[in-house]
Amino acid sequence: MIPDIWLYSGFILLVAILLALDLGVFNRTPHVVRLSEALGWTAFWITLAMAFNGFVYYTRGPEAATEFFAGYLLEQSLSVDNIFVIILILRYFKVAPQYHHKVLFWGIVGAILMRGSMIAVGAALIAAFDWIFYVFGAFLVFTGIRMAFSSEDAEDLEDNTVVKLSRRFLRVTNEYHQERFTVIKEGARYFTPLFVVLLTVEFTDLIFAVDSIPAIFAITDDTFIVFTSNIFAVMGLRSLFFAVSGVMNLFHYLKYGLSLILSFIGVKMIILQWVHIPTEIALGVIAGVLAISILASVLFPEKE
């Protein structure tokens, strides 16, 4: 067994190198990300995650590898709903397509830091309080039911808390300044609307992380598996956004599938003391529900 300190250090170094290459080499110049490029990057992140899963299998055994795969699939599926909200945010603020990548890149950097902190807190709570599983489970069931009956209408972001606070406490320019988050005007530092967009995206991911992180603790209590599967899903979120943003509205039954998955994971956490559902079965349920909801969306398209 490799000591955890080396595993975490090596993984964080890998993530830092990949992010540096992404922004400093492959995307130095702002540009519109085309579908072929997005699909290529999506395939890259999935392949990298599966290669890492092979490393988990070799170093921690087949059970840990199954848990990683189940956690990764769960986080990827839940991130789809996050993508829909990010699309609405970018459309609302009328962000030019060539600057979408920069907003999402720094949004993901912030998401990695936030989720790492939340996973550490979640692991500490589980270690200290056995009953916290019931709280997490009940919260996920509630979230799943709420998702099934929630409206998909776009939120009026003028009433968004982040937008209100940023305009109240920050000096924000009235116009965009290309891809810049801040500018100097009349000797003073001003934030641009693009920075407000970034803050809104970060807050959105925080809300989704509150749902997804308790869910993955129902799959495994191995903090390293929770952390790495979560980060791989977040890292692939940007390319997945560009790959599916144009066809998101076609999968109108997907939210019901995600609702069922969250509720199932919540029940799994609640009954854990009496009934143990193996990871393989949980993985099958997650994959099966996703496949059925996508297939139903294709077979029964939404009417105009």
C-alpha positions in Angstrom: 0.0 0.0 0.0 1.3 3.5 -0.9 1.0 5.9 2.0 -2.0 8.3 1.6 0.2 11.4 1.9 2.0 10.3 -1.3 -1.2 9.4 -3.0 -2.8 12.8 -2.3 0.4 14.7 -3.1 0.8 12.9 -6.4 -2.8 13.3 -7.4 -2.8 17.0 -6.6 0.4 17.5 -8.6 -1.2 15.7 -11.5 -4.2 17.9 -11.4 -2.1 21.1 -11.2 0.0 20.0 -14.2 -3.1 19.2 -16.3 -4.7 22.6 -15.4 -1.5 24.4 -16.2 -1.2 22.7 -19.6 -4.9 23.4 -20.3 -4.7 27.1 -19.7 -1.1 27.8 -20.6 -0.6 25.6 -23.7 -3.8 24.3 -25.2 -6.1 27.3 -24.6 -3.7 30.3 -24.4 -5.8 32.2 -26.9 -9.6 32.7 -26.3 -11.6 30.9 -29.0 -14.9 29.2 -29.5 -14.7 25.6 -28.6 -16.1 23.5 -31.4 -18.0 20.2 -31.0 -15.1 18.1 -32.3 -12.6 19.7 -29.9 -15.1 19.3 -27.0 -15.7 15.6 -27.8 -11.9 15.0 -28.0 -11.4 16.5 -24.6 -14.3 14.6 -23.1 -12.8 11.4 -24.4 -9.5 12.4 -23.0 -10.9 13.1 -19.5 -12.9 9.8 -19.5 -9.9 7.8 -20.6 -7.7 9.5 -18.0 -10.3 8.7 -15.3 -10.5 5.0 -16.4 -6.6 4.8 -16.4 -6.6 6.2 -12.9 -9.2 3.6 -12.0 -6.7 1.0 -13.2 -4.2 2.5 -10.9 -6.7 2.3 -8.0 -7.3 -1.4 -8.9 -3.6 -2.1 -8.8 -2.8 -0.3 -5.6 -6.0 -0.7 -3.5 -7.8 -3.7 -5.0 -10.9 -4.6 -7.1 -13.4 -3.4 -4.5 -11.9 0.1 -4.4 -11.8 0.2 -8.2 -15.5 -0.6 -8.3 -16.2 2.1 -5.7 -14.2 4.6 -7.8 -16.1 3.8 -11.0 -19.5 4.0 -9.2 -18.5 7.3 -7.6 -17.2 8.7 -10.9 -20.4 7.7 -12.8 -22.6 9.1 -10.0 -20.7 12.5 -10.0 -20.7 12.7 -13.8 -24.4 12.1 -14.0 -25.2 14.7 -11.3 -23.0 17.2 -13.0 -25.3 17.2 -16.0 -27.9 19.2 -14.1 -25.1 21.6 -13.2 -24.3 22.0 -16.9 -27.9 23.1 -17.6 -27.8 25.8 -15.0 -24.4 27.1 -16.2 -25.8 27.3 -19.7 -28.6 29.5 -18.4 -26.1 31.7 -16.6 -23.9 32.2 -19.6 -26.9 33.0 -21.8 -28.4 35.4 -19.3 -25.2 37.4 -19.0 -24.6 37.2 -22.8 -21.1 36.0 -22.4 -19.3 35.7 -25.8 -18.7 32.1 -26.7 -14.9 32.6 -27.0 -14.8 33.5 -23.2 -16.8 30.5 -22.0 -13.7 28.4 -21.5 -12.0 30.9 -19.2 -15.1 31.3 -17.0 -15.4 27.5 -16.8 -11.7 26.9 -16.2 -11.5 29.2 -13.2 -14.9 28.0 -12.0 -13.5 24.5 -11.9 -10.4 25.6 -10.0 -12.6 27.1 -7.4 -14.8 24.0 -7.4 -11.8 21.8 -6.7 -10.8 23.8 -3.7 -14.4 24.0 -2.4 -15.1 20.3 -2.9 -11.8 19.3 -1.3 -12.7 21.3 1.8 -16.3 19.9 1.9 -15.1 16.3 1.5 -12.7 16.8 4.4 -15.5 18.2 6.5 -17.9 15.4 5.5 -15.3 12.7 6.3 -14.7 14.3 9.8 -18.5 14.4 10.5 -18.9 10.8 9.5 -16.0 9.7 11.7 -17.3 11.7 14.7 -21.0 11.0 14.4 -22.6 7.7 13.3 -26.0 9.3 12.9 -24.8 11.8 10.3 -25.5 9.1 7.7 -29.3 9.3 8.5 -29.1 13.1 8.0 -27.3 12.8 4.7 -29.7 10.1 3.5 -32.8 12.1 4.4 -31.4 15.2 2.8 -30.7 13.3 -0.5 -34.2 11.8 -0.5 -35.7 15.2 0.0 -33.4 16.6 -2.8 -34.4 13.9 -5.2 -38.1 14.5 -4.6 -37.6 18.2 -5.0 -35.7 17.8 -8.2 -38.5 15.7 -9.7 -41.1 18.4 -9.1 -38.9 21.5 -9.6 -39.5 23.9 -12.5 -37.0 24.1 -15.3 -37.8 27.7 -16.0 -34.7 30.0 -16.1 -34.1 31.9 -12.9 -34.2 35.6 -13.0 -30.6 36.3 -12.1 -31.4 39.9 -11.2 -32.8 38.3 -8.0 -29.8 36.1 -7.5 -28.1 36.6 -4.1 -24.5 36.6 -5.6 -25.4 39.1 -8.3 -27.1 41.4 -5.8 -24.2 41.3 -3.3 -21.5 41.7 -6.0 -23.2 44.8 -7.4 -23.7 46.2 -3.9 -20.2 45.7 -2.5 -18.0 45.6 -5.6 -17.2 48.3 -8.2 -18.5 46.6 -11.4 -18.2 48.0 -14.9 -21.2 48.2 -17.2 -19.5 46.5 -20.1 -17.2 43.5 -20.7 -13.5 44.0 -21.3 -12.8 40.9 -23.4 -11.7 38.0 -21.2 -10.5 40.2 -18.2 -12.0 39.9 -14.7 -10.7 43.3 -13.5 -9.7 46.6 -15.1 -8.1 49.8 -13.9 -10.3 52.9 -14.5 -9.4 56.4 -13.3 -6.8 54.9 -11.0 -9.2 52.5 -9.3 -9.7 48.7 -9.6 -13.0 47.7 -11.1 -14.4 44.2 -11.6 -16.0 43.3 -14.9 -19.4 41.5 -15.5 -17.3 38.5 -16.4 -16.1 38.3 -12.7 -19.8 38.4 -11.6 -20.5 35.5 -14.0 -17.6 33.6 -12.4 -18.9 34.2 -8.9 -22.4 33.0 -9.9 -20.9 29.8 -11.5 -18.9 29.1 -8.3 -22.0 29.6 -6.1 -24.0 27.3 -8.4 -21.3 24.5 -8.0 -21.4 25.0 -4.3 -25.1 24.3 -4.2 -24.7 21.2 -6.4 -21.8 20.0 -4.3 -24.0 20.0 -1.2 -26.1 17.3 -3.0 -23.4 15.3 -4.7 -20.8 14.9 -1.9 -23.1 13.3 0.6 -24.3 11.0 -2.2 -20.8 9.7 -2.9 -20.2 8.9 0.7 -23.0 6.4 0.4 -20.8 4.6 -2.2 -17.6 4.5 -0.1 -16.1 5.9 3.0 -12.6 5.9 1.5 -11.8 9.6 1.4 -9.2 9.2 -1.3 -11.8 7.5 -3.6 -14.3 10.2 -2.8 -11.9 13.0 -3.5 -10.3 11.6 -6.7 -13.6 10.5 -8.3 -15.1 13.8 -7.5 -12.2 15.8 -8.9 -12.1 13.7 -12.1 -15.8 14.4 -12.7 -15.3 18.1 -12.1 -12.3 18.2 -14.4 -14.3 16.7 -17.2 -17.2 19.0 -16.6 -15.9 21.8 -18.8 -15.4 19.7 -22.0 -18.7 17.9 -21.3 -20.4 21.3 -21.2 -19.2 22.2 -24.7 -20.1 18.7 -25.9 -23.7 18.5 -24.7 -24.7 22.2 -24.3 -26.4 22.1 -27.7 -28.5 19.0 -27.1 -29.3 19.4 -23.3 -33.0 20.2 -24.0 -33.4 16.8 -25.8 -33.0 14.8 -22.6 -36.1 16.0 -20.8 -36.6 12.8 -18.8 -33.0 13.0 -17.4 -34.0 15.1 -14.4 -36.4 12.3 -13.3 -33.6 9.8 -13.6 -31.3 12.0 -11.5 -34.1 12.4 -9.0 -34.5 8.6 -8.7 -30.7 8.1 -8.3 -30.5 10.7 -5.5 -33.5 9.2 -3.7 -32.0 5.6 -4.1 -28.6 6.8 -2.7 -30.4 8.5 0.2 -32.4 5.3 1.1 -29.1 3.3 0.8 -27.6 5.6 3.4 -30.6 5.4 5.8 -30.9 1.6 5.7 -27.1 1.0 5.8 -27.2 -0.3 9.4 -29.7 -3.0 8.6 -29.3 -3.7 4.9 -26.0 -3.5 3.0 -26.5 -2.9 -0.7 -23.2 -3.9 -2.5 -21.4 -1.3 -4.6 -21.9 -3.5 -7.7 -25.7 -3.3 -7.3 -25.6 0.5 -6.7 -23.5 0.9 -9.8 -26.0 -1.2 -11.8 -28.9 0.9 -10.5 -27.1 4.2 -11.4 -26.2 3.1 -14.9 -29.5 1.5 -15.5 -31.6 4.5 -14.5 -29.4 6.8 -16.6 -29.7 4.6 -19.6 -33.5 4.3 -19.3 -34.0 8.1 -18.8 -31.9 8.9 -21.8 -33.5 6.2 -24.0 -37.0 7.4 -22.9 -36.1 11.0 -23.9 -35.0 9.8 -27.4 -38.0 7.5 -27.9 -40.6 10.0 -26.5 -39.4 13.5 -27.5 -40.9 16.4 -25.8 -43.7 18.0 -27.7 -43.4 21.7 -28.8 
